[in-house]
Amino acid sequence: MLDHTDPRQRWYNRAEAAEAAGVSLRTIQRWILSGRLTERLGHVNAADLFEVERERRTARTRPAPGCAA
């Protein structure tokens, strides 16, 4: 794998992506199957992974619909 100074240009295999995102390998597989992540030649782009992880964190902090904030 090529080393890039910009971590967003890095490509992770599924196991590395799971470790970097702090999720299970099965979660990475689900994200790929659902289209949330794109896999190329068995690898996931770090920028895409960081974006999905950011969306996941944001969704966790939003109040449920109908709940007073």
Helices and strands as residue ranges (DSSP letters): G 7-9, E 11-13, H 14-21, H 25-34, E 39-40, E 43-45, H 46-61
